[in-house]
Amino acid sequence: MNKFIYRNKKWLYKKYVTERKSFDTISKETGINRSTLAKWTYKLGIPTRNLSESHKGQVPHNYKGFHYNGKYLGRYVNKKKVLIHREVMAEKLGRKLKRGEVVHHINENSTDNRPENLKLCSSPGRHLADEHHKVYGKSV
């Protein structure tokens, strides 16, 4: 690989924008320092993403949140516990979730909080009936 490949706008644009890879991922794949990638992205006029956009659905290695019921990921916002999947769904909808609305993980992996993996259900009962085929705890 070219020693200064990161100076090539087409290459860096493809990795960062088209493939939506984070600087950390590109750095691990190529051995190029993360700050060098960030500097050249700026110099070449490539639009950057904020941290939440570049790491959607990923849990950072220094995660300072919590697990709710042993499976849902949460974090602290203004000293309040917030479940990440509910926060992602609210952002996707552009509004706060109403009390009683349930966010369903389509692939049933409760740590996969990508917006495309989340579905809103109007109530806990509707969630059980539609997504888990149960009514009052009995299989249908």
VOVEX-478760 format. One record per atom (N, C-alpha, C, O): x, y, z; residue in one letter. Coordinates in steps of 0.2 Angstrom, whole numbers, plus 2048, in hexadecimal, padded with zeros to 3 digits. Each point is the difference from the previous one (the first is absolute). Layout:
BEGIN
XYZa...
//
This chain:
BEGIN
8047FA800m7FC806800m804806800m806800803m7F88057F9n804807800n800803807n7FC800804n80A8027FEk802802807k7FB807801k7FF800806k8008047F5f7FC806801f7F97FF7FDf7FD8057FEf8007F5802i7F97FF7FDi7FB805803i7FB8027FDi8067FF80Ay7FB805803y7FF8077FDy7FC803801y8097FF7FBr8008067FDr7FC8007F9r7FF8057FDr7FF7F5801n7FC7FF7FAn7F9801802n7FD7FC804n80080A7F9k7F9801802k7FB7FB7FEk7FB7FE804k8067FF7F6k7FB7FB7FEk8007FA805k7FB7FD802k80B801800w8017FA804w7FD801807w7FC7FC803w80680A800l7FD802807l7F9801800l7FC7FE804l8018057F6y7F9801800y7FC7F97FFy7FB7FF804y8087FD7F8k7FD7F9800k7FF7FC807k7FB7FE801k80B802802k8007FD807k7FC803805k7FC7FD803k80480A7FDy7FD803806y7F88027FEy7FC7FF804y8038037F6v7F98027FEv7FC7FB7FDv7FB7FE803v8087FF7F8t7FC7FA7FCt7FF7FA804t7FB7FE801t80B800802e8007F9804e7FE802808e7FE7FB803e80180B7FEr7FE802807r8047FD806r7FE7FF805r8098017F9k8047FD806k803806804k8008057FEk8017F9808s802805805s8088017FFs8037FC7FDs7FF809806f808801800f8037FA803f8057FE7FEf7F8800808d8037FB804d8017F97FBd8057FD800d7F58027FDt8007FA7FBt8058007FBt8047FC7FEt7FC80A7FEi8058017FBi807800803i8057FD7FDi7FC806809s8077FF803s8027F9801s8067FE7FFs7F67FE804k8017F9801k8027FC7FAk8047FC800k7F88067FAe8017FC7FAe8078027FDe8037FC7FCe7FF80A804t8058037FCt807801804t8058017FEt7FA800809g806802804g801808800g805802803g7F78017FAi800808800i7FD802806i7FB7FE802i809807801n7FE803806n7F9803800n7FF8047FAn7FC7FC80Ar7FA802800r8008087FFr7FC8037FCr808800808s800808800s8038027F9s7FE8057FDs8067F77FFt8028027FAt7FA7FF7FBt8008057FCt7FC7F6805l7FA7FF7FBl7FC806801l7FD8037FBl8027FF80Ca7FB806801a8038067FDa7FC8047FDa80A7FD804k8038077FDk8008007F9k7FE8057FDk8037F57FFw8008007F9w7F88017FDw7FF8027FBw7FD7FB809t7F98007FEt7FE808800t7FC8027FBt80680180Ay7FF808801y8038037FAy7FD8057FDy80A7FA802k8038037FBk7FE7FF7F9k8008057FCk7FD7F5803l7FD7FF7F9l7F98027FFl7FD7FF7FBl80080480Ag7F9802800g7FB7FB800g7FA8017FDg8087F9806i7FB7FB800i7FB801806i803801806i7F77FF7F9p7FB801806p8017FB805p8007FA7FFp800808808t8017FB805t7FA7FF804t7FB8047FFt8047F6804r7FA7FE804r802802807r806800802r7F5801802n801800807n8017F9803n7FE7FB7FDn804805809l8017F9803l7FB7FB800l8007FA7FFl7F9809802s7FB7FB801s7FE7FE7F9s7FE7FA7FFs8038097FBe7FF7FE7FAe8057FB7FEe7FE7FB7FCe808806805s8057FB7FEs8017FA804s8037FB7FEs7F9804808h8007FA804h7F97FE801h7FF7FC805h7FC8057F7k7FA7FE802k7FF7F8801k8037FD7FBk7FA80180Ag7FF7F9801g8067FD803g8007FA802g8068097FFq8067FD803q800802808q7FE806801q8067F6802v801802807v807801801v8047FC7FFv7FE80A803p808801801p8037FC805p7FD7FE805p8098017FAh8047FC805h800803807h8017FD805h7FF80A7FCn800803806n7F8802803n7FF805803n7FD7F77FBy7F9801801y7FE801807y8027FC805y7FB80A7FDk7FF801807k7F8800802k7FE804804k7FF7F87F8g7F8800802g7FF7FA804g8047FE805g7F67FF7FAf7FE7FA804f7FC7FB7FCf7FE8027FAf8007F9808h7FC7FB7FDh7FA800804h8007FF806h7FA8017F7y7F9800803y7FE7F97FFy7FF7FD7FBy7FE80080Bn7FE7F9800n8057FB7FDn7FE7FB7FDn808807803g8057FB7FEg8018007F8g8047FC7FEg7F88087FEk8018007F9k7FF8067FCk8048017FBk7F9804808y7FF8077FCy806804802y801801806y8018037F5l806805802l7FD806802l7FB8037FDl808800808g7FD807802g806805801g8067FD800g7F9809801r805805802r7FD805804r7FA800801r80A804802y7FE805805y8008077FCy8058027FDy7F5801803v7FF8077FDv7FE804806v7FA7FF802v80A806800n7FE805805n7FE7FC807n7FB801803n8097FA7FEk7FF7FC806k7F97FB800k7FE7FE805k7FF8027F5k7FB7FB7FFk8017FB7FCk8058007FBk7F97FA806k8017FA7FCk7FC8007F9k7FA802801k8097FD7FAv7FC8017F9v8027F97FCv8067FE800v7F57FF7FEl8017FA7FCl8028027F9l7FC8047FDl8097F9800i8038037FAi7FB7FE7FAi7FF8047FCi7FE7F6804h7FB7FF7FBh7FA8047FFh7FE8027FBh80080180Br7FB805800r8028077FEr7FC8037FDr80A7FE805e8038077FDe8018007F9e7FF8057FDe8037F5800v8018007F9v7FA8007FCv7FF8037FBv7FC7FA808m7F98007FDm7FD807800m7FD8027FBm80480180Ba7FD807800a8048057FBa7FD8047FDa8097FB802e8048047FBe7FD7FE7F9e8008057FCe7FF7F5803k7FE7FE7F9k7F98037FFk7FE8027FAk7FD7FE80Bl7FA8037FFl800807800l7FB8037FEl80A800805g800807801g7FB803806g7FE8067FFg8017F6805r7FC802806r8017FB806r8037FB7FFr7FB807807k8017FC806k7FB7FA7FFk7FB8017FDk8077F9806l7FB7FB800l7FB801806l801803805l7F97FB7F9k7FB800805k8007FB805k8037FA7FFk7FB807807r8007FB805r7FC7FA7FEr7FA8017FDr8087F9803g7FD7FA7FEg8027FE7F9g7FF7FA7FFg80480A7FDe8027FE7FAe8067FB801e805801804e7FC7FA7F8v8057FB801v8048007FAv7FE8007FAv8097FF806v8048007FBv8027F87FFv8037FD805v7FC8007F5h8027F97FFh8068007FCh8018037FBh8047F8807h8067FF7FCh7FE7FA7FBh7FE7FB802h8028077F8i7FD7FB7FAi8047FA800i7FD7FB800i80A805801n8047FA800n8017FD807n8037FB800n7F9808805e8007FD806e806800804e8017FD805e8048077F8n806801804n800807803n8008057FDn7FF7FB80As7FE806804s806805800s7FF805803s8077F97FBt806805800t8018037F9t8048047FFt7F87FA7FCd8008027F9d7FB806800d7FA7FF7FEd809807803n7FC806800n8008047FAn7FF806800n8027F77FAr8008047FAr7F98027FEr7FB7FC801r80480A7FDp7F98027FEp7FC7FB7FCp7FA7FF801p8097FE7FAe7FD7FB7FBe7FE7FA804e7FC7FC7FDe807803809n7FE7FA804n7FA801805n7FF7FB803n7FF80B7FDl7FB802805l7F98017FDl8008037FBl7FB7FB809k7F98017FEk7FC802806k8017FD805k7FB8087F9l7FC803806l7F97FC800l7FD7FF7FBl8017FF80Bc7FA7FD802c7FC804804c803804805c7F67FD7FAs7FC805804s7FF7FE807s7FF805804s8027F57FEs7FF7FE807s8037F9801s8027FD7FCs7FF80280Bp8037F9801p7FC7FA7FEp8037FB7FDp7F7806803g7FB7FA7FEg8017FF7F8g8007FB7FEg80080B7FFr8018007F8r8067FD7FEr8017FC7FCr805806808h8067FD7FFh8007F8801h8037FD7FCh7FB801809l7FF7F9801l7FC7FC7FBl8037FB7FDl7F8808801a7FB7FD7FBa8038007F9a8007FB7FDa80380A801d8038017F9d8077FD800d8017FC7FBd803805809e8077FE800e8027F9803e8047FD7FDe7F8802808h8027F9803h7FA7FB800h8017FB803h7FA8077FAh7FA7FC7FFh7FD7FD806h7FF7FA801h80180A804k7FD7FE807k7FB805802k8008067FEk7FB7F7805v7FA804803v8007FE808v7FF7FA801v80280B803y8007FF807y8047FA802y7FF7FC804y8078047F9g8057FB802g8007F97FDg8047FC801g7F68037FBk7FF7F97FDk8028017F9k7FE8057FCk8057F6801s8028007F9s7FA7FF7FCs7FB7FC802s8048087F8v7FA7FF7FCv8027FC7FAv7FC7FF7FBv
//
